[in-house]
Amino acid sequence: MPKHKLTLSVQYADERLKKTITPPLLRRWVQAALFAPAQLTLRFVGSEEGRDLNRDYRGKDYATNVLTFAYTEDEDSEVTEADIIFCTDVLEKEAAEQKKSVEEHTAHLVVHGVLHAQGYDHEDDEEADEMEALETEILAGLGYANPYAAR
């Protein structure tokens, strides 16, 4: 699969994962999920910022694992532009609940967020099935287990 041009910015407002979830690792995961050139910012935040963003932009008053703010979802865009926000507290809690490593769960959420940035969604069963299959295929190519398989 060809590599697409990627401009990647990584921000650690919450620095807990800074030493383990590094920019080179993030770049590898993002690149695996890209189908076109992209300009992306990945930001790791605590639960307060995560909750504020989810409430202000989605009307849901809780922190969620990943939020994707896609600025170019139409097919005419030559470059995908998006901000993808990860809430470290939720990410770590979910990894523990799902008996996965934080790295494995973060890889899944990065792939998930990058697919959202490119217009993929899971609003209905057909879209969800397509997106889950794509995530599973991409993650397998990166050496990670199916994130939807029961453990």
C-alpha positions as CSV (number, residue, x, y, z in Angstrom):
1,M,0.0,0.0,0.0
2,P,1.5,3.4,-1.0
3,K,2.3,5.9,1.7
4,H,0.5,9.2,1.4
5,K,2.0,12.5,2.2
6,L,1.3,13.2,5.9
7,T,1.8,16.4,8.0
8,L,1.4,15.3,11.5
9,S,1.3,17.3,14.7
10,V,1.2,15.6,18.1
11,Q,0.2,17.4,21.3
12,Y,0.3,16.1,24.8
13,A,-1.9,18.4,26.9
14,D,-2.0,15.3,29.2
15,E,1.5,14.0,29.2
16,R,0.9,10.5,30.7
17,L,1.4,8.7,27.4
18,K,4.1,10.9,26.0
19,K,6.9,8.4,26.6
20,T,5.1,5.3,25.4
21,I,2.8,6.5,22.7
22,T,5.4,8.4,20.7
23,P,5.1,10.5,17.5
24,P,6.9,7.8,15.4
25,L,4.5,5.2,16.6
26,L,1.5,7.5,16.0
27,R,2.8,8.3,12.5
28,R,3.0,4.6,11.7
29,W,-0.6,4.0,12.8
30,V,-1.9,7.1,11.0
31,Q,-0.1,6.2,7.8
32,A,-1.6,2.7,7.8
33,A,-5.1,4.2,7.9
34,L,-4.6,6.9,5.2
35,F,-6.1,6.7,1.8
36,A,-5.1,10.2,0.7
37,P,-2.6,13.0,1.8
38,A,-3.4,14.5,5.2
39,Q,-2.7,17.2,7.6
40,L,-3.6,15.9,11.1
41,T,-3.2,17.0,14.7
42,L,-3.4,14.3,17.3
43,R,-4.0,15.7,20.9
44,F,-4.0,13.8,24.1
45,V,-6.1,15.4,26.8
46,G,-7.3,14.8,30.4
47,S,-11.0,14.1,31.2
48,E,-11.9,17.8,31.9
49,E,-10.8,19.0,28.4
50,G,-12.3,15.8,26.8
51,R,-15.6,16.4,28.6
52,D,-15.7,20.1,27.6
53,L,-15.1,19.3,23.9
54,N,-17.6,16.5,23.8
55,R,-20.2,18.7,25.5
56,D,-19.5,21.8,23.5
57,Y,-19.4,20.1,20.1
58,R,-21.6,17.0,20.4
59,G,-23.9,18.0,23.2
60,K,-22.8,15.0,25.4
61,D,-21.7,15.9,28.9
62,Y,-19.0,13.3,29.4
63,A,-15.5,12.6,28.3
64,T,-15.3,10.1,25.4
65,N,-12.3,8.1,24.1
66,V,-11.8,9.8,20.7
67,L,-13.3,12.9,19.0
68,T,-12.6,13.6,15.4
69,F,-13.0,17.1,14.0
70,A,-12.8,16.6,10.3
71,Y,-12.5,19.8,8.2
72,T,-12.4,18.2,4.7
73,E,-14.8,15.2,4.4
74,D,-15.9,15.8,0.8
75,E,-14.5,13.8,-2.0
76,D,-13.1,16.8,-3.9
77,S,-10.6,17.6,-1.1
78,E,-7.1,16.7,-2.1
79,V,-5.9,16.7,1.5
80,T,-7.7,15.4,4.5
81,E,-7.5,17.9,7.4
82,A,-8.6,17.0,10.9
83,D,-7.9,17.4,14.6
84,I,-8.3,14.1,16.5
85,I,-8.6,14.3,20.3
86,F,-7.9,11.3,22.6
87,C,-8.9,11.4,26.3
88,T,-6.2,9.6,28.2
89,D,-8.4,8.8,31.2
90,V,-11.1,7.1,29.1
91,L,-8.5,5.4,26.9
92,E,-6.7,3.8,29.9
93,K,-9.9,2.8,31.6
94,E,-11.3,1.1,28.4
95,A,-8.0,-0.7,27.8
96,A,-8.1,-2.1,31.3
97,E,-11.8,-3.1,31.0
98,Q,-11.1,-4.8,27.6
99,K,-8.0,-6.5,28.9
100,K,-5.8,-4.8,26.2
101,S,-2.6,-2.9,26.4
102,V,-2.8,0.9,26.3
103,E,-0.7,0.7,23.1
104,E,-3.1,-1.8,21.4
105,H,-6.2,0.3,22.4
106,T,-4.6,3.5,21.3
107,A,-3.6,2.0,17.9
108,H,-7.3,1.1,17.4
109,L,-8.6,4.5,18.4
110,V,-6.0,6.3,16.1
111,V,-7.1,4.1,13.2
112,H,-10.7,4.8,14.1
113,G,-10.2,8.5,14.3
114,V,-8.3,8.7,11.0
115,L,-11.0,6.8,9.2
116,H,-13.6,9.3,10.6
117,A,-11.4,12.1,9.3
118,Q,-11.7,10.6,5.9
119,G,-15.5,10.4,6.0
120,Y,-16.1,6.9,7.3
121,D,-18.8,6.6,9.9
122,H,-20.8,4.1,11.9
123,E,-24.3,5.7,12.1
124,D,-26.0,2.7,10.7
125,D,-25.3,-1.1,10.7
126,E,-24.0,-1.2,7.2
127,E,-21.5,1.7,7.8
128,A,-20.5,0.2,11.1
129,D,-19.8,-3.2,9.5
130,E,-17.7,-1.5,6.8
131,M,-15.7,0.6,9.2
132,E,-15.1,-2.2,11.7
133,A,-13.9,-4.5,8.9
134,L,-11.5,-1.8,7.6
135,E,-10.2,-1.2,11.2
136,T,-9.7,-4.9,11.7
137,E,-7.8,-5.2,8.4
138,I,-5.6,-2.2,9.1
139,L,-4.8,-3.3,12.7
140,A,-4.0,-6.8,11.5
141,G,-1.5,-5.3,9.1
142,L,0.1,-3.5,12.0
143,G,0.3,-6.7,14.0
144,Y,-2.7,-6.1,16.4
145,A,-5.6,-8.4,17.2
146,N,-9.2,-7.8,16.0
147,P,-10.4,-5.1,18.4
148,Y,-14.0,-6.3,18.1
149,A,-13.3,-10.0,18.9
150,A,-14.4,-11.2,22.3
151,R,-11.5,-11.8,24.8
